[in-house]
Amino acid sequence: MEREAEFITEPQKKIPVVAEADICVIGGSCTGVFAAVRAARLGASVIVIEREGCLGGTATSGLVNCWHTLNDTSGEKQIIAGLTEEILSRVEPAETRGKNHADSHFFNPHELKTELDMLCAENGVRVMLHTLYCSCMEENGSVRYIIIENKDGRGAVRASFFIDASGDGDICRDLGIEKFYNQTIQPPSACFLLEGDVSHVDVTRLIRHHGDEFGLEKDWGWFCRVPDASNITMRADTHVLGLIPDKAEDLTKAEIEGRRKMRAVIRMLNRYGAEGVRYANVSSCSSIGIRETAHYVTAKKADQFELLLGKRYDDCVMNGTYNVDVHLPDGSITFHHFDGSFNTELADGGRVTGSWRRELGIDESLPIPTYYSLPFSCLVPVRHDNLIAVGRMINADIFSFGALRVMVNLNQLGEAAGVAAYLSISSGVSVRSLDGRSVAKKLSEGGSANLA
Ligand SMILES: Cc1cc2nc3c(=O)[nH]c(=O)nc-3n(C[C@H](O)[C@H](O)[C@H](O)COP(=O)(O)OP(=O)(O)OC[C@H]3O[C@@H](n4cnc5c(N)ncnc54)[C@H](O)[C@@H]3O)c2cc1C
């Protein structure tokens, strides 16, 4: 029988204001760090609050070490620059494939951690690690304080502007901002670094044939090289299905099931992998990689048609090329491409192809763009004056989210959030009244590519 919720009243207590800045960023993935650094370079004082012991989010704690191309699909025009390009030039070694290859840049996630530490230090950004955002205090449409907890206990942080880069949108949740879950929530994956030569082993195929023996369902997985680490690959072979990982209980189950699956893959490889090779997991993700949870409503919702038909905007703050890539709840994956085609790779090894343009009744003779863009209005809050939520909680439909969610895109949106926060406080104007074109202009001046 389900028990009725029981409530207690927390005794009132004084909380010290432990930090103060112009801008407080919650969440220290590249989205959050790039927001912080862009604002700091314009002269703002900035604090980043991060619950893990390192910066980088999914790229470091989740071990996802692949960023996509900075060029359009022709490979001739650079459409992404800014801090994405800067950090790639600093992380050594970062391996780069051809100029227009989708999976363009690979790096060692452990290197990225240190580089982000250094980037923050050089730009005077204060970082608080092992510090959890717990709640916030709002007054007349503005966030005044957030409450944090760390080894010093409970404290408050005061700022003029807050950027929610927590992935799940924890501040948005607490402010009661309208949210929605897409019909299909892309499932999480626990990634790990595998030692042992798999160059002649098709792990996805092995899972299809022998997975049952190890408690692994049929799945569609992928992997990535780790530069300079010979014999080591980053593995994302499995998904954890059927959970919503911004629910505390589901998140716990996802971590435990993800760990079980990583071990099952190793055991399977040691039985059926290359002969004479011993396989080992030499580094598990410290947090399971979460692809999708809630999305929060903003002034404009990103739309798959505008995206894949390459609509241009005056207030453009992001360019990208990564195709729509939706991991489905049954372990299959579907890709929609600019040229109008789609392919769905089924978990059982089957494949379905076709034309999404035709199926959706879109004129197939419309020109095929070489990149897409996103307007600032997708980041503008509906009700709040000093808050931007940026990251995978973006207001986007299933398919546009499938494209926007990759890091080269979210990195740019982080930069846009940092610039907008600076412009809002320096001009004393609510973020809702900012002219998006001025945000785009400032972004370009700070090194972002071809935004106007
Ligand atoms: C398995 C997997 C493979 C992927 N593959 C690719 C790929 O190859 N290339 C690509 O570009 N993208 C890939 N993606 C997508 C991409 O990695 C994510 O969409 C992106 O990293 C999300 O970034 P984010 O900043 O929104 O969130 P996150 O990376 O989740 O960062 C959120 C940050 O906020 C912190 N945080 C959260 N809550 C709190 C709190 N209450 N207090 C303090 N800190 C908090 C977290 O610790 C974290 O550091 C993949 C995703 C997954 C899961």
The ligand as an SDF file (V2000), in Angstrom:
LIG
                    3D

 53 58  0  0  0  0  0  0  0  0999 V2000
   26.4320    8.7820  -23.1670 C   0  0  0  0  0  0  0  0  0  0  0  0
   26.3410   10.0810  -23.8800 C   0  0  0  0  0  0  0  0  0  0  0  0
   27.0140   10.2530  -25.0590 C   0  0  0  0  0  0  0  0  0  0  0  0
   26.9800   11.4840  -25.7160 C   0  0  0  0  0  0  0  0  0  0  0  0
   27.7350   11.6590  -26.8300 N   0  0  0  0  0  0  0  0  0  0  0  0
   27.9690   12.9060  -27.2750 C   0  0  0  0  0  0  0  0  0  0  0  0
   28.9960   13.1770  -28.2160 C   0  0  0  0  0  0  0  0  0  0  0  0
   29.6520   12.2630  -28.7180 O   0  0  0  0  0  0  0  0  0  0  0  0
   29.2470   14.4590  -28.5340 N   0  0  0  0  0  0  0  0  0  0  0  0
   28.5270   15.4810  -28.0140 C   0  0  0  0  0  0  0  0  0  0  0  0
   28.8280   16.6390  -28.3060 O   0  0  0  0  0  0  0  0  0  0  0  0
   27.5140   15.2590  -27.1490 N   0  0  0  0  0  0  0  0  0  0  0  0
   27.2330   14.0000  -26.7490 C   0  0  0  0  0  0  0  0  0  0  0  0
   26.2750   13.7710  -25.8170 N   0  0  0  0  0  0  0  0  0  0  0  0
   25.3970   14.8700  -25.3840 C   0  0  0  0  0  0  0  0  0  0  0  0
   26.0850   15.8470  -24.4760 C   0  0  0  0  0  0  0  0  0  0  0  0
   27.1600   15.2270  -23.8210 O   0  0  0  0  0  0  0  0  0  0  0  0
   25.1290   16.4410  -23.4410 C   0  0  0  0  0  0  0  0  0  0  0  0
   23.9090   16.8030  -24.0350 O   0  0  0  0  0  0  0  0  0  0  0  0
   25.7400   17.6810  -22.8200 C   0  0  0  0  0  0  0  0  0  0  0  0
   27.0060   17.3880  -22.2880 O   0  0  0  0  0  0  0  0  0  0  0  0
   24.8400   18.2630  -21.7590 C   0  0  0  0  0  0  0  0  0  0  0  0
   25.4810   19.3780  -21.2280 O   0  0  0  0  0  0  0  0  0  0  0  0
   24.8480   20.2340  -20.0360 P   0  0  0  0  0  0  0  0  0  0  0  0
   25.8290   21.2930  -19.7510 O   0  0  0  0  0  0  0  0  0  0  0  0
   23.4630   20.6210  -20.3500 O   0  0  0  0  0  0  0  0  0  0  0  0
   24.7080   19.2130  -18.8420 O   0  0  0  0  0  0  0  0  0  0  0  0
   25.7510   18.3340  -18.0320 P   0  0  0  0  0  0  0  0  0  0  0  0
   26.9130   17.9400  -18.8570 O   0  0  0  0  0  0  0  0  0  0  0  0
   24.9070   17.2570  -17.4350 O   0  0  0  0  0  0  0  0  0  0  0  0
   26.2900   19.3000  -16.9140 O   0  0  0  0  0  0  0  0  0  0  0  0
   25.5360   19.7160  -15.8160 C   0  0  0  0  0  0  0  0  0  0  0  0
   26.5210   20.0970  -14.7300 C   0  0  0  0  0  0  0  0  0  0  0  0
   25.7970   20.6340  -13.6200 O   0  0  0  0  0  0  0  0  0  0  0  0
   26.2130   19.9940  -12.4160 C   0  0  0  0  0  0  0  0  0  0  0  0
   25.0520   20.0120  -11.5150 N   0  0  0  0  0  0  0  0  0  0  0  0
   23.8510   19.4390  -11.7210 C   0  0  0  0  0  0  0  0  0  0  0  0
   23.0260   19.6730  -10.6860 N   0  0  0  0  0  0  0  0  0  0  0  0
   23.7270   20.4310   -9.8050 C   0  0  0  0  0  0  0  0  0  0  0  0
   23.4100   20.9940   -8.5300 C   0  0  0  0  0  0  0  0  0  0  0  0
   22.2110   20.8360   -7.9720 N   0  0  0  0  0  0  0  0  0  0  0  0
   24.3800   21.7010   -7.8970 N   0  0  0  0  0  0  0  0  0  0  0  0
   25.6080   21.8780   -8.4640 C   0  0  0  0  0  0  0  0  0  0  0  0
   25.9530   21.3470   -9.6610 N   0  0  0  0  0  0  0  0  0  0  0  0
   25.0220   20.6450  -10.3240 C   0  0  0  0  0  0  0  0  0  0  0  0
   26.6120   18.5960  -12.8680 C   0  0  0  0  0  0  0  0  0  0  0  0
   27.4680   17.9760  -11.9470 O   0  0  0  0  0  0  0  0  0  0  0  0
   27.3000   18.9020  -14.2080 C   0  0  0  0  0  0  0  0  0  0  0  0
   28.6460   19.2470  -14.0590 O   0  0  0  0  0  0  0  0  0  0  0  0
   26.2220   12.5410  -25.1770 C   0  0  0  0  0  0  0  0  0  0  0  0
   25.5170   12.3690  -23.9870 C   0  0  0  0  0  0  0  0  0  0  0  0
   25.5800   11.1600  -23.3440 C   0  0  0  0  0  0  0  0  0  0  0  0
   24.8640   11.0150  -22.0420 C   0  0  0  0  0  0  0  0  0  0  0  0
  1  2  1  0
  2  3  1  0
  2 52  2  0
  3  4  2  0
  4  5  1  0
  4 50  1  0
  5  6  2  0
  6  7  1  0
  6 13  1  0
  7  8  2  0
  7  9  1  0
  9 10  1  0
 10 11  2  0
 10 12  1  0
 12 13  2  0
 13 14  1  0
 14 15  1  0
 14 50  1  0
 15 16  1  0
 16 17  1  0
 16 18  1  0
 18 19  1  0
 18 20  1  0
 20 21  1  0
 20 22  1  0
 22 23  1  0
 23 24  1  0
 24 25  2  0
 24 26  1  0
 24 27  1  0
 27 28  1  0
 28 29  2  0
 28 30  1  0
 28 31  1  0
 31 32  1  0
 32 33  1  0
 33 34  1  0
 33 48  1  0
 34 35  1  0
 35 36  1  0
 35 46  1  0
 36 37  1  0
 36 45  1  0
 37 38  2  0
 38 39  1  0
 39 40  1  0
 39 45  2  0
 40 41  1  0
 40 42  2  0
 42 43  1  0
 43 44  2  0
 44 45  1  0
 46 47  1  0
 46 48  1  0
 48 49  1  0
 50 51  2  0
 51 52  1  0
 52 53  1  0
M  END
$$$$
